[in-house]
Amino acid sequence: QVQLVESGGSLVQAGGSLRLSCAASGSIFRPNVMGWYRQAPGKERELVAVITSMGRTNYGESVKGRFTISREKDKNTVYLQMNSLKPEDTAIYYCNIDYPLGPIGSWGQGTQVTVSS
């Protein structure tokens, strides 16, 4: 069993910044990919950013240049620094861990990010 504990979601004005954190605990295997997805009301869940256990990153097109994902070396904690936030960034942000070689990954409970205009 893997537990993902997210924190950092809040209400912020457009143009502001937030930092999300996600700590994974339990039976965690390597290699793995940790990251963030988001889901806005009425929309499908979409990729925000992911980072592999080797430090490789991938970002969704809408956040490139504004968000930065990072990971503590040798730890299962990831951070998402979100700058220049826009109202369209409003969503529930979910932390995820996945394994390219198996087993099935896990999701966190989600943290709400609301950006006011």
ChimeraX attribute file (.defattr): number of C-alpha atoms within 10 A of each C-alpha:
attribute: neighborCount
match mode: 1-to-1
recipient: residues
	/A:1	8
	/A:2	14
	/A:3	18
	/A:4	21
	/A:5	18
	/A:6	22
	/A:7	16
	/A:8	15
	/A:9	18
	/A:10	14
	/A:11	14
	/A:12	18
	/A:13	14
	/A:14	17
	/A:15	14
	/A:16	14
	/A:17	16
	/A:18	17
	/A:19	16
	/A:20	20
	/A:21	21
	/A:22	25
	/A:23	17
	/A:24	22
	/A:25	14
	/A:26	10
	/A:27	8
	/A:28	17
	/A:29	14
	/A:30	13
	/A:31	13
	/A:32	19
	/A:33	21
	/A:34	29
	/A:35	27
	/A:36	27
	/A:37	19
	/A:38	22
	/A:39	19
	/A:40	16
	/A:41	9
	/A:42	6
	/A:43	9
	/A:44	9
	/A:45	15
	/A:46	14
	/A:47	19
	/A:48	25
	/A:49	23
	/A:50	26
	/A:51	21
	/A:52	20
	/A:53	19
	/A:54	13
	/A:55	14
	/A:56	11
	/A:57	16
	/A:58	15
	/A:59	18
	/A:60	14
	/A:61	10
	/A:62	12
	/A:63	18
	/A:64	12
	/A:65	11
	/A:66	12
	/A:67	20
	/A:68	19
	/A:69	24
	/A:70	20
	/A:71	21
	/A:72	11
	/A:73	11
	/A:74	8
	/A:75	11
	/A:76	19
	/A:77	19
	/A:78	23
	/A:79	23
	/A:80	22
	/A:81	15
	/A:82	20
	/A:83	17
	/A:84	15
	/A:85	23
	/A:86	19
	/A:87	15
	/A:88	13
	/A:89	21
	/A:90	20
	/A:91	21
	/A:92	19
	/A:93	26
	/A:94	24
	/A:95	31
	/A:96	22
	/A:97	24
	/A:98	21
	/A:99	18
	/A:100	12
	/A:101	10
	/A:102	11
	/A:103	11
	/A:104	9
	/A:105	16
	/A:106	16
	/A:107	19
	/A:108	19
	/A:109	13
	/A:110	22
	/A:111	20
	/A:112	18
	/A:113	22
	/A:114	20
	/A:115	20
	/A:116	16
	/A:117	11
